[in-house]
Amino acid sequence: MYNSYSRPSCDLANNLADVIQTVKEHDHVLICHDGKEEVVMINAEDFAAYTEYLHTRYILKELEKAEKEAADPNTKWLTREEFFNIAEA
């Protein structure tokens, strides 16, 4: 389970080094503005893993759509020549 920690938004300007240290000590830091959670700070390594996860989800979703389209008998398939003629137009 992730370890959340909340900080007010004014800490970003006034105590950035302290906020960064808090991110290192906790899994993420929720930044609050007017008492409402607005954004989340995570370390760069976790952000890279998250973006890779999102990219993988996107690719899998697109592959699923392509597989459904390929299985449809009404799908029109282009030859390589037709495809490249369309792409050049």
PDB file of N, CA, C and O in Angstrom:
ATOM      1  N   MET A   1       0.843  -1.185   0.000  1.00  0.00           N
ATOM      2  CA  MET A   1       0.000   0.000   0.000  1.00  0.00           C
ATOM      3  C   MET A   1       0.880   1.238   0.000  1.00  0.00           C
ATOM      4  O   MET A   1       1.926   1.277   0.647  1.00  0.00           O
ATOM      5  N   TYR A   2       0.444   2.234  -0.727  1.00  0.00           N
ATOM      6  CA  TYR A   2       1.213   3.466  -0.798  1.00  0.00           C
ATOM      7  C   TYR A   2       1.083   4.276   0.483  1.00  0.00           C
ATOM      8  O   TYR A   2       0.067   4.222   1.175  1.00  0.00           O
ATOM      9  N   ASN A   3       2.110   5.008   0.772  1.00  0.00           N
ATOM     10  CA  ASN A   3       2.181   5.844   1.952  1.00  0.00           C
ATOM     11  C   ASN A   3       1.972   7.297   1.529  1.00  0.00           C
ATOM     12  O   ASN A   3       2.896   7.926   1.013  1.00  0.00           O
ATOM     13  N   SER A   4       0.769   7.839   1.740  1.00  0.00           N
ATOM     14  CA  SER A   4       0.446   9.203   1.328  1.00  0.00           C
ATOM     15  C   SER A   4       0.869  10.216   2.374  1.00  0.00           C
ATOM     16  O   SER A   4       0.917   9.920   3.568  1.00  0.00           O
ATOM     17  N   TYR A   5       1.171  11.402   1.908  1.00  0.00           N
ATOM     18  CA  TYR A   5       1.525  12.506   2.779  1.00  0.00           C
ATOM     19  C   TYR A   5       1.022  13.771   2.114  1.00  0.00           C
ATOM     20  O   TYR A   5       1.225  13.948   0.913  1.00  0.00           O
ATOM     21  N   SER A   6       0.375  14.653   2.850  1.00  0.00           N
ATOM     22  CA  SER A   6      -0.189  15.877   2.289  1.00  0.00           C
ATOM     23  C   SER A   6       0.621  17.098   2.708  1.00  0.00           C
ATOM     24  O   SER A   6       1.126  17.179   3.828  1.00  0.00           O
ATOM     25  N   ARG A   7       0.733  18.059   1.766  1.00  0.00           N
ATOM     26  CA  ARG A   7       1.428  19.322   2.031  1.00  0.00           C
ATOM     27  C   ARG A   7       0.607  20.445   1.402  1.00  0.00           C
ATOM     28  O   ARG A   7      -0.029  20.233   0.370  1.00  0.00           O
ATOM     29  N   PRO A   8       0.608  21.634   2.005  1.00  0.00           N
ATOM     30  CA  PRO A   8      -0.071  22.765   1.373  1.00  0.00           C
ATOM     31  C   PRO A   8       0.722  23.269   0.169  1.00  0.00           C
ATOM     32  O   PRO A   8       1.945  23.134   0.120  1.00  0.00           O
ATOM     33  N   SER A   9       0.018  23.850  -0.799  1.00  0.00           N
ATOM     34  CA  SER A   9       0.676  24.308  -2.022  1.00  0.00           C
ATOM     35  C   SER A   9       1.717  25.391  -1.758  1.00  0.00           C
ATOM     36  O   SER A   9       2.687  25.497  -2.508  1.00  0.00           O
ATOM     37  N   CYS A  10       1.544  26.196  -0.714  1.00  0.00           N
ATOM     38  CA  CYS A  10       2.531  27.248  -0.437  1.00  0.00           C
ATOM     39  C   CYS A  10       3.905  26.656  -0.100  1.00  0.00           C
ATOM     40  O   CYS A  10       4.923  27.334  -0.237  1.00  0.00           O
ATOM     41  N   ASP A  11       3.934  25.390   0.342  1.00  0.00           N
ATOM     42  CA  ASP A  11       5.218  24.734   0.622  1.00  0.00           C
ATOM     43  C   ASP A  11       6.066  24.575  -0.633  1.00  0.00           C
ATOM     44  O   ASP A  11       7.292  24.505  -0.546  1.00  0.00           O
ATOM     45  N   LEU A  12       5.430  24.519  -1.796  1.00  0.00           N
ATOM     46  CA  LEU A  12       6.202  24.372  -3.033  1.00  0.00           C
ATOM     47  C   LEU A  12       7.118  25.569  -3.242  1.00  0.00           C
ATOM     48  O   LEU A  12       8.271  25.414  -3.646  1.00  0.00           O
ATOM     49  N   ALA A  13       6.611  26.739  -2.972  1.00  0.00           N
ATOM     50  CA  ALA A  13       7.423  27.949  -3.154  1.00  0.00           C
ATOM     51  C   ALA A  13       8.335  28.207  -1.959  1.00  0.00           C
ATOM     52  O   ALA A  13       9.485  28.615  -2.124  1.00  0.00           O
ATOM     53  N   ASN A  14       7.823  27.970  -0.772  1.00  0.00           N
ATOM     54  CA  ASN A  14       8.547  28.349   0.436  1.00  0.00           C
ATOM     55  C   ASN A  14       9.522  27.290   0.946  1.00  0.00           C
ATOM     56  O   ASN A  14      10.532  27.620   1.567  1.00  0.00           O
ATOM     57  N   ASN A  15       9.222  26.026   0.685  1.00  0.00           N
ATOM     58  CA  ASN A  15      10.026  24.933   1.255  1.00  0.00           C
ATOM     59  C   ASN A  15      10.220  23.798   0.260  1.00  0.00           C
ATOM     60  O   ASN A  15      10.029  22.630   0.600  1.00  0.00           O
ATOM     61  N   LEU A  16      10.595  24.136  -0.960  1.00  0.00           N
ATOM     62  CA  LEU A  16      10.704  23.113  -2.001  1.00  0.00           C
ATOM     63  C   LEU A  16      11.655  21.985  -1.615  1.00  0.00           C
ATOM     64  O   LEU A  16      11.333  20.817  -1.835  1.00  0.00           O
ATOM     65  N   ALA A  17      12.789  22.293  -1.059  1.00  0.00           N
ATOM     66  CA  ALA A  17      13.751  21.246  -0.679  1.00  0.00           C
ATOM     67  C   ALA A  17      13.129  20.292   0.331  1.00  0.00           C
ATOM     68  O   ALA A  17      13.356  19.084   0.267  1.00  0.00           O
ATOM     69  N   ASP A  18      12.351  20.826   1.258  1.00  0.00           N
ATOM     70  CA  ASP A  18      11.677  19.992   2.255  1.00  0.00           C
ATOM     71  C   ASP A  18      10.610  19.112   1.603  1.00  0.00           C
ATOM     72  O   ASP A  18      10.446  17.949   1.971  1.00  0.00           O
ATOM     73  N   VAL A  19       9.887  19.675   0.634  1.00  0.00           N
ATOM     74  CA  VAL A  19       8.864  18.889  -0.076  1.00  0.00           C
ATOM     75  C   VAL A  19       9.532  17.752  -0.848  1.00  0.00           C
ATOM     76  O   VAL A  19       9.044  16.623  -0.839  1.00  0.00           O
ATOM     77  N   ILE A  20      10.639  18.047  -1.511  1.00  0.00           N
ATOM     78  CA  ILE A  20      11.365  17.006  -2.250  1.00  0.00           C
ATOM     79  C   ILE A  20      11.826  15.902  -1.306  1.00  0.00           C
ATOM     80  O   ILE A  20      11.728  14.721  -1.638  1.00  0.00           O
ATOM     81  N   GLN A  21      12.319  16.269  -0.153  1.00  0.00           N
ATOM     82  CA  GLN A  21      12.734  15.267   0.835  1.00  0.00           C
ATOM     83  C   GLN A  21      11.542  14.431   1.284  1.00  0.00           C
ATOM     84  O   GLN A  21      11.667  13.223   1.489  1.00  0.00           O
ATOM     85  N   THR A  22      10.393  15.070   1.436  1.00  0.00           N
ATOM     86  CA  THR A  22       9.187  14.342   1.827  1.00  0.00           C
ATOM     87  C   THR A  22       8.805  13.327   0.756  1.00  0.00           C
ATOM     88  O   THR A  22       8.385  12.216   1.078  1.00  0.00           O
ATOM     89  N   VAL A  23       8.947  13.698  -0.516  1.00  0.00           N
ATOM     90  CA  VAL A  23       8.663  12.765  -1.612  1.00  0.00           C
ATOM     91  C   VAL A  23       9.597  11.559  -1.510  1.00  0.00           C
ATOM     92  O   VAL A  23       9.173  10.422  -1.718  1.00  0.00           O
ATOM     93  N   LYS A  24      10.861  11.809  -1.191  1.00  0.00           N
ATOM     94  CA  LYS A  24      11.831  10.715  -1.066  1.00  0.00           C
ATOM     95  C   LYS A  24      11.484   9.787   0.096  1.00  0.00           C
ATOM     96  O   LYS A  24      11.716   8.581   0.020  1.00  0.00           O
ATOM     97  N   GLU A  25      10.932  10.343   1.162  1.00  0.00           N
ATOM     98  CA  GLU A  25      10.626   9.558   2.360  1.00  0.00           C
ATOM     99  C   GLU A  25       9.276   8.839   2.274  1.00  0.00           C
ATOM    100  O   GLU A  25       9.055   7.842   2.961  1.00  0.00           O
ATOM    101  N   HIS A  26       8.387   9.344   1.437  1.00  0.00           N
ATOM    102  CA  HIS A  26       7.055   8.769   1.278  1.00  0.00           C
ATOM    103  C   HIS A  26       6.892   8.344  -0.174  1.00  0.00           C
ATOM    104  O   HIS A  26       7.684   8.736  -1.031  1.00  0.00           O
ATOM    105  N   ASP A  27       5.894   7.565  -0.444  1.00  0.00           N
ATOM    106  CA  ASP A  27       5.683   7.104  -1.811  1.00  0.00           C
ATOM    107  C   ASP A  27       5.206   8.221  -2.731  1.00  0.00           C
ATOM    108  O   ASP A  27       5.535   8.240  -3.917  1.00  0.00           O
ATOM    109  N   HIS A  28       4.447   9.129  -2.193  1.00  0.00           N
ATOM    110  CA  HIS A  28       3.974  10.276  -2.956  1.00  0.00           C
ATOM    111  C   HIS A  28       3.502  11.347  -1.976  1.00  0.00           C
ATOM    112  O   HIS A  28       3.238  11.072  -0.806  1.00  0.00           O
ATOM    113  N   VAL A  29       3.404  12.562  -2.479  1.00  0.00           N
ATOM    114  CA  VAL A  29       2.938  13.677  -1.654  1.00  0.00           C
ATOM    115  C   VAL A  29       1.764  14.327  -2.373  1.00  0.00           C
ATOM    116  O   VAL A  29       1.863  14.696  -3.543  1.00  0.00           O
ATOM    117  N   LEU A  30       0.667  14.458  -1.666  1.00  0.00           N
ATOM    118  CA  LEU A  30      -0.504  15.141  -2.195  1.00  0.00           C
ATOM    119  C   LEU A  30      -0.357  16.625  -1.885  1.00  0.00           C
ATOM    120  O   LEU A  30      -0.162  17.002  -0.730  1.00  0.00           O
ATOM    121  N   ILE A  31      -0.448  17.457  -2.897  1.00  0.00           N
ATOM    122  CA  ILE A  31      -0.342  18.899  -2.718  1.00  0.00           C
ATOM    123  C   ILE A  31      -1.770  19.462  -2.641  1.00  0.00           C
ATOM    124  O   ILE A  31      -2.586  19.260  -3.541  1.00  0.00           O
ATOM    125  N   CYS A  32      -2.039  20.160  -1.558  1.00  0.00           N
ATOM    126  CA  CYS A  32      -3.379  20.697  -1.310  1.00  0.00           C
ATOM    127  C   CYS A  32      -3.398  22.202  -1.540  1.00  0.00           C
ATOM    128  O   CYS A  32      -2.432  22.906  -1.244  1.00  0.00           O
ATOM    129  N   HIS A  33      -4.507  22.672  -2.067  1.00  0.00           N
ATOM    130  CA  HIS A  33      -4.720  24.111  -2.255  1.00  0.00           C
ATOM    131  C   HIS A  33      -6.113  24.434  -1.732  1.00  0.00           C
ATOM    132  O   HIS A  33      -7.099  23.827  -2.153  1.00  0.00           O
ATOM    133  N   ASP A  34      -6.188  25.377  -0.828  1.00  0.00           N
ATOM    134  CA  ASP A  34      -7.451  25.736  -0.169  1.00  0.00           C
ATOM    135  C   ASP A  34      -8.109  24.509   0.464  1.00  0.00           C
ATOM    136  O   ASP A  34      -9.329  24.349   0.416  1.00  0.00           O
ATOM    137  N   GLY A  35      -7.287  23.652   1.052  1.00  0.00           N
ATOM    138  CA  GLY A  35      -7.790  22.475   1.750  1.00  0.00           C
ATOM    139  C   GLY A  35      -8.223  21.330   0.856  1.00  0.00           C
ATOM    140  O   GLY A  35      -8.738  20.324   1.344  1.00  0.00           O
ATOM    141  N   LYS A  36      -8.022  21.465  -0.439  1.00  0.00           N
ATOM    142  CA  LYS A  36      -8.444  20.437  -1.404  1.00  0.00           C
ATOM    143  C   LYS A  36      -7.218  19.844  -2.081  1.00  0.00           C
ATOM    144  O   LYS A  36      -6.347  20.580  -2.543  1.00  0.00           O
ATOM    145  N   GLU A  37      -7.144  18.514  -2.145  1.00  0.00           N
ATOM    146  CA  GLU A  37      -6.028  17.858  -2.836  1.00  0.00           C
ATOM    147  C   GLU A  37      -6.113  18.178  -4.321  1.00  0.00           C
ATOM    148  O   GLU A  37      -7.137  17.942  -4.963  1.00  0.00           O
ATOM    149  N   GLU A  38      -5.024  18.719  -4.859  1.00  0.00           N
ATOM    150  CA  GLU A  38      -5.021  19.165  -6.254  1.00  0.00           C
ATOM    151  C   GLU A  38      -4.086  18.358  -7.150  1.00  0.00           C
ATOM    152  O   GLU A  38      -4.467  17.980  -8.257  1.00  0.00           O
ATOM    153  N   VAL A  39      -2.870  18.091  -6.686  1.00  0.00           N
ATOM    154  CA  VAL A  39      -1.881  17.381  -7.500  1.00  0.00           C
ATOM    155  C   VAL A  39      -1.120  16.390  -6.629  1.00  0.00           C
ATOM    156  O   VAL A  39      -1.186  16.430  -5.400  1.00  0.00           O
ATOM    157  N   VAL A  40      -0.402  15.508  -7.295  1.00  0.00           N
ATOM    158  CA  VAL A  40       0.404  14.505  -6.606  1.00  0.00           C
ATOM    159  C   VAL A  40       1.837  14.628  -7.092  1.00  0.00           C
ATOM    160  O   VAL A  40       2.082  14.735  -8.293  1.00  0.00           O
ATOM    161  N   MET A  41       2.775  14.613  -6.174  1.00  0.00           N
ATOM    162  CA  MET A  41       4.193  14.576  -6.530  1.00  0.00           C
ATOM    163  C   MET A  41       4.699  13.170  -6.255  1.00  0.00           C
ATOM    164  O   MET A  41       4.474  12.610  -5.182  1.00  0.00           O
ATOM    165  N   ILE A  42       5.395  12.603  -7.253  1.00  0.00           N
ATOM    166  CA  ILE A  42       6.031  11.304  -7.093  1.00  0.00           C
ATOM    167  C   ILE A  42       7.474  11.435  -7.569  1.00  0.00           C
ATOM    168  O   ILE A  42       7.819  12.388  -8.268  1.00  0.00           O
ATOM    169  N   ASN A  43       8.311  10.476  -7.189  1.00  0.00           N
ATOM    170  CA  ASN A  43       9.700  10.570  -7.635  1.00  0.00           C
ATOM    171  C   ASN A  43       9.792  10.196  -9.117  1.00  0.00           C
ATOM    172  O   ASN A  43       8.885   9.571  -9.667  1.00  0.00           O
ATOM    173  N   ALA A  44      10.881  10.580  -9.745  1.00  0.00           N
ATOM    174  CA  ALA A  44      11.045  10.397 -11.186  1.00  0.00           C
ATOM    175  C   ALA A  44      11.002   8.923 -11.591  1.00  0.00           C
ATOM    176  O   ALA A  44      10.471   8.593 -12.652  1.00  0.00           O
ATOM    177  N   GLU A  45      11.546   8.046 -10.774  1.00  0.00           N
ATOM    178  CA  GLU A  45      11.538   6.610 -11.085  1.00  0.00           C
ATOM    179  C   GLU A  45      10.111   6.069 -11.108  1.00  0.00           C
ATOM    180  O   GLU A  45       9.752   5.308 -12.007  1.00  0.00           O
ATOM    181  N   ASP A  46       9.297   6.455 -10.128  1.00  0.00           N
ATOM    182  CA  ASP A  46       7.897   6.022 -10.106  1.00  0.00           C
ATOM    183  C   ASP A  46       7.122   6.615 -11.281  1.00  0.00           C
ATOM    184  O   ASP A  46       6.250   5.957 -11.849  1.00  0.00           O
ATOM    185  N   PHE A  47       7.442   7.867 -11.647  1.00  0.00           N
ATOM    186  CA  PHE A  47       6.785   8.487 -12.788  1.00  0.00           C
ATOM    187  C   PHE A  47       7.117   7.733 -14.075  1.00  0.00           C
ATOM    188  O   PHE A  47       6.235   7.516 -14.906  1.00  0.00           O
ATOM    189  N   ALA A  48       8.364   7.334 -14.250  1.00  0.00           N
ATOM    190  CA  ALA A  48       8.765   6.577 -15.442  1.00  0.00           C
ATOM    191  C   ALA A  48       8.020   5.253 -15.507  1.00  0.00           C
ATOM    192  O   ALA A  48       7.549   4.852 -16.572  1.00  0.00           O
ATOM    193  N   ALA A  49       7.913   4.574 -14.369  1.00  0.00           N
ATOM    194  CA  ALA A  49       7.188   3.302 -14.334  1.00  0.00           C
ATOM    195  C   ALA A  49       5.707   3.509 -14.645  1.00  0.00           C
ATOM    196  O   ALA A  49       5.092   2.701 -15.341  1.00  0.00           O
ATOM    197  N   TYR A  50       5.144   4.593 -14.125  1.00  0.00           N
ATOM    198  CA  TYR A  50       3.731   4.890 -14.376  1.00  0.00           C
ATOM    199  C   TYR A  50       3.483   5.182 -15.850  1.00  0.00           C
ATOM    200  O   TYR A  50       2.516   4.675 -16.420  1.00  0.00           O
ATOM    201  N   THR A  51       4.333   5.987 -16.477  1.00  0.00           N
ATOM    202  CA  THR A  51       4.142   6.303 -17.887  1.00  0.00           C
ATOM    203  C   THR A  51       4.328   5.054 -18.755  1.00  0.00           C
ATOM    204  O   THR A  51       3.639   4.892 -19.762  1.00  0.00           O
ATOM    205  N   GLU A  52       5.247   4.179 -18.372  1.00  0.00           N
ATOM    206  CA  GLU A  52       5.412   2.918 -19.109  1.00  0.00           C
ATOM    207  C   GLU A  52       4.152   2.067 -18.983  1.00  0.00           C
ATOM    208  O   GLU A  52       3.698   1.467 -19.957  1.00  0.00           O
ATOM    209  N   TYR A  53       3.593   2.020 -17.772  1.00  0.00           N
ATOM    210  CA  TYR A  53       2.350   1.286 -17.545  1.00  0.00           C
ATOM    211  C   TYR A  53       1.225   1.838 -18.418  1.00  0.00           C
ATOM    212  O   TYR A  53       0.493   1.071 -19.045  1.00  0.00           O
ATOM    213  N   LEU A  54       1.081   3.176 -18.463  1.00  0.00           N
ATOM    214  CA  LEU A  54       0.034   3.785 -19.277  1.00  0.00           C
ATOM    215  C   LEU A  54       0.247   3.497 -20.759  1.00  0.00           C
ATOM    216  O   LEU A  54      -0.708   3.229 -21.488  1.00  0.00           O
ATOM    217  N   HIS A  55       1.499   3.553 -21.201  1.00  0.00           N
ATOM    218  CA  HIS A  55       1.805   3.258 -22.602  1.00  0.00           C
ATOM    219  C   HIS A  55       1.442   1.813 -22.935  1.00  0.00           C
ATOM    220  O   HIS A  55       0.855   1.540 -23.982  1.00  0.00           O
ATOM    221  N   THR A  56       1.790   0.900 -22.048  1.00  0.00           N
ATOM    222  CA  THR A  56       1.476  -0.515 -22.268  1.00  0.00           C
ATOM    223  C   THR A  56      -0.031  -0.723 -22.343  1.00  0.00           C
ATOM    224  O   THR A  56      -0.519  -1.450 -23.208  1.00  0.00           O
ATOM    225  N   ARG A  57      -0.767  -0.084 -21.435  1.00  0.00           N
ATOM    226  CA  ARG A  57      -2.240  -0.189 -21.468  1.00  0.00           C
ATOM    227  C   ARG A  57      -2.788   0.330 -22.785  1.00  0.00           C
ATOM    228  O   ARG A  57      -3.682  -0.282 -23.370  1.00  0.00           O
ATOM    229  N   TYR A  58      -2.262   1.452 -23.258  1.00  0.00           N
ATOM    230  CA  TYR A  58      -2.719   2.029 -24.518  1.00  0.00           C
ATOM    231  C   TYR A  58      -2.453   1.068 -25.682  1.00  0.00           C
ATOM    232  O   TYR A  58      -3.330   0.833 -26.513  1.00  0.00           O
ATOM    233  N   ILE A  59      -1.256   0.526 -25.732  1.00  0.00           N
ATOM    234  CA  ILE A  59      -0.895  -0.406 -26.815  1.00  0.00           C
ATOM    235  C   ILE A  59      -1.808  -1.633 -26.786  1.00  0.00           C
ATOM    236  O   ILE A  59      -2.305  -2.057 -27.829  1.00  0.00           O
ATOM    237  N   LEU A  60      -2.031  -2.202 -25.607  1.00  0.00           N
ATOM    238  CA  LEU A  60      -2.887  -3.390 -25.497  1.00  0.00           C
ATOM    239  C   LEU A  60      -4.317  -3.085 -25.930  1.00  0.00           C
ATOM    240  O   LEU A  60      -4.962  -3.911 -26.576  1.00  0.00           O
ATOM    241  N   LYS A  61      -4.810  -1.907 -25.579  1.00  0.00           N
ATOM    242  CA  LYS A  61      -6.159  -1.507 -25.975  1.00  0.00           C
ATOM    243  C   LYS A  61      -6.247  -1.370 -27.492  1.00  0.00           C
ATOM    244  O   LYS A  61      -7.223  -1.814 -28.097  1.00  0.00           O
ATOM    245  N   GLU A  62      -5.238  -0.759 -28.111  1.00  0.00           N
ATOM    246  CA  GLU A  62      -5.228  -0.593 -29.555  1.00  0.00           C
ATOM    247  C   GLU A  62      -5.094  -1.947 -30.267  1.00  0.00           C
ATOM    248  O   GLU A  62      -5.716  -2.167 -31.306  1.00  0.00           O
ATOM    249  N   LEU A  63      -4.290  -2.842 -29.708  1.00  0.00           N
ATOM    250  CA  LEU A  63      -4.169  -4.185 -30.295  1.00  0.00           C
ATOM    251  C   LEU A  63      -5.491  -4.937 -30.218  1.00  0.00           C
ATOM    252  O   LEU A  63      -5.858  -5.652 -31.150  1.00  0.00           O
ATOM    253  N   GLU A  64      -6.198  -4.778 -29.120  1.00  0.00           N
ATOM    254  CA  GLU A  64      -7.499  -5.425 -28.974  1.00  0.00           C
ATOM    255  C   GLU A  64      -8.475  -4.914 -30.033  1.00  0.00           C
ATOM    256  O   GLU A  64      -9.212  -5.695 -30.636  1.00  0.00           O
ATOM    257  N   LYS A  65      -8.474  -3.593 -30.255  1.00  0.00           N
ATOM    258  CA  LYS A  65      -9.343  -3.033 -31.299  1.00  0.00           C
ATOM    259  C   LYS A  65      -8.942  -3.565 -32.677  1.00  0.00           C
ATOM    260  O   LYS A  65      -9.805  -3.894 -33.491  1.00  0.00           O
ATOM    261  N   ALA A  66      -7.643  -3.650 -32.935  1.00  0.00           N
ATOM    262  CA  ALA A  66      -7.167  -4.136 -34.234  1.00  0.00           C
ATOM    263  C   ALA A  66      -7.538  -5.600 -34.448  1.00  0.00           C
ATOM    264  O   ALA A  66      -7.919  -5.995 -35.550  1.00  0.00           O
ATOM    265  N   GLU A  67      -7.427  -6.405 -33.390  1.00  0.00           N
ATOM    266  CA  GLU A  67      -7.795  -7.821 -33.500  1.00  0.00           C
ATOM    267  C   GLU A  67      -9.279  -7.981 -33.815  1.00  0.00           C
ATOM    268  O   GLU A  67      -9.653  -8.824 -34.630  1.00  0.00           O
ATOM    269  N   LYS A  68     -10.125  -7.175 -33.173  1.00  0.00           N
ATOM    270  CA  LYS A  68     -11.568  -7.228 -33.456  1.00  0.00           C
ATOM    271  C   LYS A  68     -11.843  -6.824 -34.899  1.00  0.00           C
ATOM    272  O   LYS A  68     -12.640  -7.458 -35.591  1.00  0.00           O
ATOM    273  N   GLU A  69     -11.175  -5.761 -35.344  1.00  0.00           N
ATOM    274  CA  GLU A  69     -11.366  -5.307 -36.716  1.00  0.00           C
ATOM    275  C   GLU A  69     -10.871  -6.356 -37.712  1.00  0.00           C
ATOM    276  O   GLU A  69     -11.513  -6.583 -38.738  1.00  0.00           O
ATOM    277  N   ALA A  70      -9.753  -6.990 -37.423  1.00  0.00           N
ATOM    278  CA  ALA A  70      -9.203  -8.012 -38.326  1.00  0.00           C
ATOM    279  C   ALA A  70     -10.109  -9.235 -38.394  1.00  0.00           C
ATOM    280  O   ALA A  70     -10.191  -9.891 -39.432  1.00  0.00           O
ATOM    281  N   ALA A  71     -10.789  -9.544 -37.293  1.00  0.00           N
ATOM    282  CA  ALA A  71     -11.674 -10.711 -37.266  1.00  0.00           C
ATOM    283  C   ALA A  71     -12.996 -10.454 -37.984  1.00  0.00           C
ATOM    284  O   ALA A  71     -13.701 -11.402 -38.330  1.00  0.00           O
ATOM    285  N   ASP A  72     -13.337  -9.209 -38.207  1.00  0.00           N
ATOM    286  CA  ASP A  72     -14.593  -8.853 -38.871  1.00  0.00           C
ATOM    287  C   ASP A  72     -14.488  -9.193 -40.360  1.00  0.00           C
ATOM    288  O   ASP A  72     -13.589  -8.704 -41.043  1.00  0.00           O
ATOM    289  N   PRO A  73     -15.402 -10.027 -40.866  1.00  0.00           N
ATOM    290  CA  PRO A  73     -15.325 -10.394 -42.285  1.00  0.00           C
ATOM    291  C   PRO A  73     -15.567  -9.209 -43.231  1.00  0.00           C
ATOM    292  O   PRO A  73     -15.242  -9.295 -44.415  1.00  0.00           O
ATOM    293  N   ASN A  74     -16.122  -8.131 -42.737  1.00  0.00           N
ATOM    294  CA  ASN A  74     -16.373  -6.958 -43.576  1.00  0.00           C
ATOM    295  C   ASN A  74     -15.179  -6.008 -43.638  1.00  0.00           C
ATOM    296  O   ASN A  74     -15.235  -4.984 -44.319  1.00  0.00           O
ATOM    297  N   THR A  75     -14.117  -6.338 -42.939  1.00  0.00           N
ATOM    298  CA  THR A  75     -12.931  -5.489 -42.959  1.00  0.00           C
ATOM    299  C   THR A  75     -12.295  -5.528 -44.339  1.00  0.00           C
ATOM    300  O   THR A  75     -12.044  -6.602 -44.885  1.00  0.00           O
ATOM    301  N   LYS A  76     -12.036  -4.347 -44.901  1.00  0.00           N
ATOM    302  CA  LYS A  76     -11.388  -4.275 -46.211  1.00  0.00           C
ATOM    303  C   LYS A  76      -9.885  -4.208 -45.988  1.00  0.00           C
ATOM    304  O   LYS A  76      -9.393  -3.353 -45.251  1.00  0.00           O
ATOM    305  N   TRP A  77      -9.177  -5.099 -46.617  1.00  0.00           N
ATOM    306  CA  TRP A  77      -7.723  -5.145 -46.501  1.00  0.00           C
ATOM    307  C   TRP A  77      -7.115  -4.496 -47.734  1.00  0.00           C
ATOM    308  O   TRP A  77      -7.543  -4.759 -48.857  1.00  0.00           O
ATOM    309  N   LEU A  78      -6.130  -3.661 -47.526  1.00  0.00           N
ATOM    310  CA  LEU A  78      -5.421  -3.018 -48.631  1.00  0.00           C
ATOM    311  C   LEU A  78      -4.155  -3.795 -48.948  1.00  0.00           C
ATOM    312  O   LEU A  78      -3.521  -4.376 -48.066  1.00  0.00           O
ATOM    313  N   THR A  79      -3.806  -3.793 -50.208  1.00  0.00           N
ATOM    314  CA  THR A  79      -2.508  -4.341 -50.579  1.00  0.00           C
ATOM    315  C   THR A  79      -1.447  -3.336 -50.153  1.00  0.00           C
ATOM    316  O   THR A  79      -1.761  -2.189 -49.833  1.00  0.00           O
ATOM    317  N   ARG A  80      -0.224  -3.756 -50.150  1.00  0.00           N
ATOM    318  CA  ARG A  80       0.879  -2.854 -49.813  1.00  0.00           C
ATOM    319  C   ARG A  80       0.893  -1.656 -50.772  1.00  0.00           C
ATOM    320  O   ARG A  80       1.091  -0.517 -50.350  1.00  0.00           O
ATOM    321  N   GLU A  81       0.684  -1.924 -52.047  1.00  0.00           N
ATOM    322  CA  GLU A  81       0.688  -0.858 -53.039  1.00  0.00           C
ATOM    323  C   GLU A  81      -0.453   0.125 -52.788  1.00  0.00           C
ATOM    324  O   GLU A  81      -0.248   1.337 -52.861  1.00  0.00           O
ATOM    325  N   GLU A  82      -1.652  -0.381 -52.494  1.00  0.00           N
ATOM    326  CA  GLU A  82      -2.792   0.492 -52.217  1.00  0.00           C
ATOM    327  C   GLU A  82      -2.508   1.355 -50.977  1.00  0.00           C
ATOM    328  O   GLU A  82      -2.791   2.553 -50.962  1.00  0.00           O
ATOM    329  N   PHE A  83      -1.960   0.737 -49.970  1.00  0.00           N
ATOM    330  CA  PHE A  83      -1.667   1.470 -48.740  1.00  0.00           C
ATOM    331  C   PHE A  83      -0.696   2.618 -48.996  1.00  0.00           C
ATOM    332  O   PHE A  83      -0.925   3.751 -48.573  1.00  0.00           O
ATOM    333  N   PHE A  84       0.392   2.304 -49.696  1.00  0.00           N
ATOM    334  CA  PHE A  84       1.404   3.345 -49.913  1.00  0.00           C
ATOM    335  C   PHE A  84       0.926   4.406 -50.909  1.00  0.00           C
ATOM    336  O   PHE A  84       1.347   5.559 -50.816  1.00  0.00           O
ATOM    337  N   ASN A  85       0.065   4.048 -51.850  1.00  0.00           N
ATOM    338  CA  ASN A  85      -0.509   5.058 -52.729  1.00  0.00           C
ATOM    339  C   ASN A  85      -1.405   6.010 -51.959  1.00  0.00           C
ATOM    340  O   ASN A  85      -1.408   7.211 -52.227  1.00  0.00           O
ATOM    341  N   ILE A  86      -2.167   5.487 -51.004  1.00  0.00           N
ATOM    342  CA  ILE A  86      -3.028   6.317 -50.157  1.00  0.00           C
ATOM    343  C   ILE A  86      -2.161   7.178 -49.241  1.00  0.00           C
ATOM    344  O   ILE A  86      -2.443   8.361 -49.050  1.00  0.00           O
ATOM    345  N   ALA A  87      -1.126   6.596 -48.684  1.00  0.00           N
ATOM    346  CA  ALA A  87      -0.267   7.317 -47.753  1.00  0.00           C
ATOM    347  C   ALA A  87       0.467   8.461 -48.435  1.00  0.00           C
ATOM    348  O   ALA A  87       0.741   9.479 -47.800  1.00  0.00           O
ATOM    349  N   GLU A  88       0.787   8.315 -49.698  1.00  0.00           N
ATOM    350  CA  GLU A  88       1.516   9.352 -50.436  1.00  0.00           C
ATOM    351  C   GLU A  88       0.605  10.475 -50.893  1.00  0.00           C
ATOM    352  O   GLU A  88       1.078  11.583 -51.148  1.00  0.00           O
ATOM    353  N   ALA A  89      -0.679  10.218 -51.001  1.00  0.00           N
ATOM    354  CA  ALA A  89      -1.628  11.223 -51.512  1.00  0.00           C
ATOM    355  C   ALA A  89      -1.809  12.388 -50.583  1.00  0.00           C
ATOM    356  O   ALA A  89      -2.575  13.304 -50.883  1.00  0.00           O
TER     357      ALA A  89
END
